[in-house]
Amino acid sequence: MVERNRYLSAAFLLTVPGLLLSLVLFGCGTSQTLQKEALQGKTIAVTAAMPEPPIVYHEGLAALNVRPYAPYGERPRGTLMQEFRNAQRLEMVLQAGVEGRSPATQVAARLGKAAAEALDMQLVSDVEQADVVLDVKVFGHGMHMPSWRAGAAFFIDADVTLVNQADGKELWSYTYDQERRRADVPYPTINRITGEELGNRFLDHADMVVDRITRRLTRAIS
């Protein structure tokens, strides 16, 4: 996983239907077999924690020790200044494009619905009253690029854990942190893409992430 910790902001309080705050604790990424018969008819709620806003992480500038991409790096100088400005501008466009429609929030909401359907459970908003909690922690999201001319690709890093409320037992967990090397926004498209279009593409990427995690969950059901 690419080191992006310098860019991650504190998890924010999230309260939407079916979503409540949980503490940011990272799971081990292992998965177990889920017994559907034991969960059918029970209630499930979703807790979520995530950073805001999304970032653009420049791998090339990080390797050249340029901050903020390198935690203790130096300010960009000379020929690196334009590359730095391009990355910063793209980040501003990305953040404007997803304002009010967070892809990370979408991931948590859709995963709750998908898990309830797959396990034949009832999705509820009250975590305290739920039999099972699906804990979604998005600890990084945005775009990464090796260089401006290489384009940029979306990423969402997340831990997903299914926990039994009665005894705190972890029923299933999965860590999604796949790095995509194909540029979702290639050069020179990256020079002229609008915030709305970039936001729409990021939401499409979030849907893809949900589908992949859901497939993992489905394969664990027996």
Solvent accessible surface area in square Angstrom, and as a share of the most:
residue,aa,sasa,rsa
1,M,130,0.58
2,V,28,0.16
3,E,90,0.41
4,R,10,0.04
5,N,102,0.52
6,R,122,0.45
7,Y,34,0.13
8,L,55,0.27
9,S,50,0.32
10,A,89,0.69
11,A,41,0.32
12,F,64,0.27
13,L,135,0.67
14,L,11,0.06
15,T,104,0.61
16,V,57,0.33
17,P,131,0.82
18,G,10,0.09
19,L,2,0.01
20,L,59,0.30
21,L,76,0.38
22,S,21,0.14
23,L,135,0.67
24,V,63,0.36
25,L,123,0.61
26,F,127,0.53
27,G,32,0.31
28,C,95,0.57
29,G,27,0.26
30,T,70,0.41
31,S,68,0.44
32,Q,68,0.30
33,T,84,0.49
34,L,4,0.02
35,Q,107,0.48
36,K,64,0.27
37,E,155,0.70
38,A,61,0.47
39,L,12,0.06
40,Q,82,0.37
41,G,64,0.61
42,K,83,0.35
43,T,28,0.16
44,I,0,0.00
45,A,0,0.00
46,V,2,0.01
47,T,10,0.06
48,A,0,0.00
49,A,2,0.01
50,M,2,0.01
51,P,8,0.05
52,E,50,0.22
53,P,66,0.42
54,P,3,0.02
55,I,8,0.04
56,V,0,0.00
57,Y,12,0.05
58,H,3,0.02
59,E,33,0.15
60,G,23,0.22
61,L,2,0.01
62,A,21,0.16
63,A,89,0.69
64,L,108,0.54
65,N,73,0.37
66,V,4,0.02
67,R,110,0.40
68,P,31,0.19
69,Y,4,0.02
70,A,10,0.08
71,P,61,0.39
72,Y,208,0.79
73,G,8,0.08
74,E,110,0.49
75,R,159,0.58
76,P,13,0.08
77,R,173,0.63
78,G,66,0.63
79,T,133,0.77
80,L,51,0.25
81,M,57,0.25
82,Q,98,0.44
83,E,39,0.17
84,F,40,0.17
85,R,135,0.49
86,N,13,0.07
87,A,0,0.00
88,Q,51,0.23
89,R,119,0.43
90,L,4,0.02
91,E,22,0.10
92,M,137,0.61
93,V,41,0.23
94,L,0,0.00
95,Q,53,0.24
96,A,67,0.52
97,G,6,0.06
98,V,9,0.05
99,E,143,0.64
100,G,86,0.83
101,R,83,0.30
102,S,23,0.15
103,P,0,0.00
104,A,0,0.00
105,T,28,0.16
106,Q,45,0.20
107,V,0,0.00
108,A,0,0.00
109,A,34,0.27
110,R,89,0.32
111,L,5,0.03
112,G,0,0.00
113,K,120,0.51
114,A,20,0.16
115,A,0,0.00
116,A,8,0.06
117,E,139,0.63
118,A,24,0.19
119,L,0,0.00
120,D,78,0.40
121,M,17,0.08
122,Q,110,0.49
123,L,64,0.32
124,V,34,0.19
125,S,65,0.42
126,D,66,0.34
127,V,22,0.13
128,E,145,0.65
129,Q,135,0.60
130,A,5,0.04
131,D,57,0.30
132,V,0,0.00
133,V,13,0.07
134,L,2,0.01
135,D,17,0.09
136,V,0,0.00
137,K,11,0.05
138,V,2,0.01
139,F,29,0.12
140,G,2,0.02
141,H,3,0.01
142,G,0,0.00
143,M,0,0.00
144,H,4,0.02
145,M,0,0.00
146,P,68,0.43
147,S,43,0.28
148,W,18,0.06
149,R,175,0.64
150,A,47,0.36
151,G,1,0.01
152,A,1,0.01
153,A,4,0.03
154,F,3,0.01
155,F,1,0.01
156,I,0,0.00
157,D,2,0.01
158,A,0,0.00
159,D,6,0.03
160,V,2,0.01
161,T,15,0.09
162,L,0,0.00
163,V,38,0.22
164,N,30,0.16
165,Q,72,0.32
166,A,99,0.77
167,D,100,0.52
168,G,50,0.48
169,K,125,0.53
170,E,65,0.29
171,L,34,0.17
172,W,2,0.01
173,S,2,0.01
174,Y,23,0.09
175,T,36,0.21
176,Y,2,0.01
177,D,47,0.25
178,Q,72,0.32
179,E,48,0.22
180,R,44,0.16
181,R,161,0.59
182,R,150,0.55
183,A,28,0.22
184,D,24,0.12
185,V,0,0.00
186,P,63,0.39
187,Y,73,0.28
188,P,69,0.44
189,T,30,0.18
190,I,7,0.04
191,N,81,0.41
192,R,167,0.61
193,I,16,0.08
194,T,82,0.48
195,G,19,0.18
196,E,122,0.55
197,E,69,0.31
198,L,0,0.00
199,G,0,0.00
200,N,64,0.33
201,R,73,0.27
202,F,0,0.00
203,L,27,0.14
204,D,95,0.49
205,H,10,0.05
206,A,0,0.00
207,D,46,0.24
208,M,45,0.20
209,V,0,0.00
210,V,1,0.01
211,D,59,0.31
212,R,79,0.29
213,I,2,0.01
214,T,30,0.17
215,R,126,0.46
216,R,110,0.40
217,L,6,0.03
218,T,72,0.42
219,R,162,0.59
220,A,16,0.12
221,I,35,0.18
222,S,82,0.53
